[in-house]
């Protein structure tokens, strides 16, 4: 998803520098020695933490956001999960969100559930290709959201006024069970 945000920001004329463990500059949530270089000259950030529902994520996002504000960053957008999504792990997600809110930045939180792209680009891609997707999902329904839509909101929050201090709950246009989604994929349609 970050590559989509990068593309949209560049299309809006923003100067963008993506940072990751394998990129340049190198950035690692667990190695704060990489943070200073990643933050050099940054005015806005799209933050994706891979372990958002852990105490370590809350600590890392809080420390990084404070360091970013001290380095001159003004805005941050955090990819998060809905407030009812994870049960006990959600407490850590909320602590992470609050840490960002108190770091001295204009913040926006994007709360999302399942992406359509989980079936085509992520951990469900291989099962889809093999013809067998197994999940302990039952008959619960999800409003799968397109990663392009998430990226659009992130780019707007980073480049336009009026998004600071908002939690956006993003969802797709309709509710589907996982069975419904897989059946639509099998018929050659996007869920």
C-alpha positions as CSV (number, residue, x, y, z in Angstrom):
1,X,0.0,0.0,0.0
2,X,2.7,2.6,0.7
3,X,3.8,2.5,-3.0
4,X,0.2,3.6,-3.9
5,X,0.5,6.6,-1.5
6,X,3.9,7.4,-3.0
7,X,2.5,7.4,-6.5
8,X,-0.4,9.6,-5.6
9,X,1.7,12.1,-3.7
10,X,4.1,12.4,-6.6
11,X,1.1,12.9,-8.9
12,X,0.1,15.8,-6.6
13,X,3.6,17.3,-7.0
14,X,5.0,16.3,-3.6
15,X,8.6,15.4,-3.2
16,X,8.5,11.9,-1.8
17,X,11.1,9.7,-0.1
18,X,10.0,6.2,0.9
19,X,11.9,4.6,3.7
20,X,12.0,0.9,4.5
21,X,14.3,-1.8,5.9
22,X,15.5,-2.7,2.5
23,X,15.3,0.8,0.9
24,X,17.3,4.0,0.9
25,X,17.1,5.5,3.3
26,X,17.0,2.5,5.6
27,X,14.3,2.6,8.2
28,X,13.5,0.0,10.8
29,X,10.9,0.5,13.5
30,X,13.0,-1.6,15.9
31,X,16.3,0.4,15.2
32,X,15.9,4.0,16.2
33,X,19.4,4.6,14.8
34,X,17.8,4.6,11.4
35,X,15.2,7.2,12.2
36,X,17.2,10.4,12.0
37,X,18.2,9.8,8.4
38,X,14.7,8.8,7.4
39,X,13.3,12.0,9.0
40,X,15.8,14.4,7.5
41,X,13.8,17.1,5.7
42,X,10.4,15.4,6.1
43,X,7.3,17.5,6.5
44,X,4.7,14.7,6.4
45,X,4.7,10.9,6.9
46,X,2.5,7.9,6.1
47,X,3.1,5.4,8.9
48,X,2.5,1.7,8.6
49,X,3.7,-0.4,11.5
50,X,3.6,-4.2,10.8
51,X,2.8,-5.2,14.5
52,X,0.3,-2.4,15.4
53,X,-1.5,-4.5,18.0
54,X,1.6,-4.9,20.3
55,X,3.0,-2.8,23.1
56,X,6.3,-2.5,21.1
57,X,4.4,-0.7,18.3
58,X,2.9,1.8,20.6
59,X,6.3,2.6,22.1
60,X,8.0,2.8,18.7
61,X,5.3,5.0,17.1
62,X,5.2,7.3,20.1
63,X,9.0,7.7,20.1
64,X,9.2,8.1,16.3
65,X,6.4,10.6,16.2
66,X,8.0,12.7,18.9
67,X,11.3,12.6,17.1
68,X,9.6,13.5,13.8
69,X,7.9,16.5,15.3
70,X,11.2,17.6,16.9
71,X,12.9,17.3,13.4
72,X,10.3,19.6,11.8
73,X,7.7,17.2,10.5
74,X,4.2,18.7,10.6
75,X,1.8,15.9,9.5
76,X,1.4,12.2,10.0
77,X,-1.1,9.7,8.8
78,X,-1.3,6.3,10.6
79,X,-2.7,3.2,9.0
80,X,-4.7,1.6,11.8
81,X,-7.5,-0.9,12.5
82,X,-11.2,-0.2,13.5
83,X,-11.8,0.3,17.2
84,X,-13.7,-3.0,17.5
85,X,-11.5,-5.2,15.3
86,X,-8.9,-7.0,17.5
87,X,-10.2,-7.6,20.9
88,X,-7.4,-7.4,23.5
89,X,-4.8,-6.4,21.0
90,X,-6.9,-3.4,20.1
91,X,-5.9,-1.8,23.4
92,X,-2.4,-1.5,22.1
93,X,-3.7,0.0,18.8
94,X,-5.6,2.7,20.7
95,X,-2.5,3.4,22.8
96,X,-0.5,3.8,19.5
97,X,-3.1,6.1,18.1
98,X,-3.1,8.2,21.3
99,X,0.7,8.4,21.2
100,X,0.5,9.9,17.7
101,X,-2.2,12.3,18.8
102,X,0.1,13.7,21.5
103,X,3.3,13.9,19.6
104,X,2.9,17.5,18.4
105,X,1.9,16.7,14.8
106,X,-1.2,17.3,12.8
107,X,-2.4,13.7,12.8
108,X,-4.9,11.6,10.9
109,X,-5.7,8.0,11.6
110,X,-7.1,5.7,8.9
111,X,-8.9,2.7,10.3
112,X,-9.3,-0.1,7.9
113,X,-10.2,-3.8,8.0
114,X,-9.7,-6.1,5.0
115,X,-8.2,-5.0,1.7
116,X,-9.4,-6.4,-1.6
117,X,-5.7,-6.7,-2.4
118,X,-5.2,-9.4,0.3
119,X,-6.5,-11.8,-2.3
120,X,-4.3,-10.5,-5.2
121,X,-1.1,-9.1,-3.6
122,X,-0.8,-10.4,-0.1
123,X,-1.1,-13.4,2.1
124,X,-4.2,-14.8,0.3
125,X,-2.7,-14.6,-3.2
126,X,-1.1,-18.0,-3.3
127,X,-4.2,-19.8,-1.8
128,X,-6.3,-18.0,-4.5
129,X,-4.0,-19.2,-7.2
130,X,-4.0,-22.8,-5.8
131,X,-7.9,-22.8,-5.9
132,X,-8.3,-23.3,-2.1
133,X,-8.6,-20.5,0.4
134,X,-9.0,-21.6,4.0
135,X,-9.8,-19.1,6.7
136,X,-11.5,-19.4,10.1
137,X,-13.9,-16.7,9.0
138,X,-17.4,-18.3,9.4
139,X,-20.3,-16.3,8.1
140,X,-19.1,-12.9,9.3
141,X,-19.3,-10.1,6.7
142,X,-16.6,-7.5,5.9
143,X,-16.8,-4.4,3.8
144,X,-13.5,-5.1,1.9
145,X,-11.8,-1.8,0.9
146,X,-9.6,-1.1,-2.1
147,X,-6.0,-0.2,-1.3
148,X,-6.3,2.6,-3.9
149,X,-9.1,4.2,-1.9
150,X,-7.0,4.1,1.3
151,X,-4.1,5.6,-0.6
152,X,-6.3,8.4,-1.9
153,X,-7.4,9.3,1.6
154,X,-3.8,9.2,2.9
155,X,-2.6,11.4,0.1
156,X,-5.4,13.9,0.7
157,X,-4.7,13.9,4.5
158,X,-1.0,14.6,3.8
159,X,-1.5,17.4,1.2
160,X,-4.8,19.1,2.0
161,X,-6.2,21.1,4.9
162,X,-9.1,19.8,7.0
163,X,-8.0,16.3,7.9
164,X,-6.0,16.9,11.0
165,X,-7.4,15.4,14.2
166,X,-9.7,12.9,12.4
167,X,-10.1,9.2,12.7
168,X,-11.5,7.9,9.4
169,X,-13.2,4.5,9.4
170,X,-12.7,3.3,5.8
171,X,-14.7,0.5,4.2
172,X,-15.8,-0.8,0.9
173,X,-19.2,-0.4,-0.8
174,X,-20.9,-3.6,0.4
175,X,-20.6,-6.4,3.0
176,X,-19.4,-9.8,1.9
177,X,-18.5,-13.0,3.6
178,X,-15.2,-14.5,2.7
179,X,-17.0,-17.2,0.9
180,X,-18.8,-14.5,-1.2
181,X,-15.5,-12.8,-2.0
182,X,-13.8,-16.1,-3.0
183,X,-16.8,-17.1,-5.1
184,X,-16.6,-13.8,-7.0
185,X,-12.9,-14.2,-7.6
186,X,-13.6,-17.7,-8.9
187,X,-16.1,-16.3,-11.3
188,X,-13.5,-13.9,-12.6
189,X,-15.0,-10.8,-10.9
190,X,-13.5,-8.6,-8.3
191,X,-15.3,-8.8,-5.0
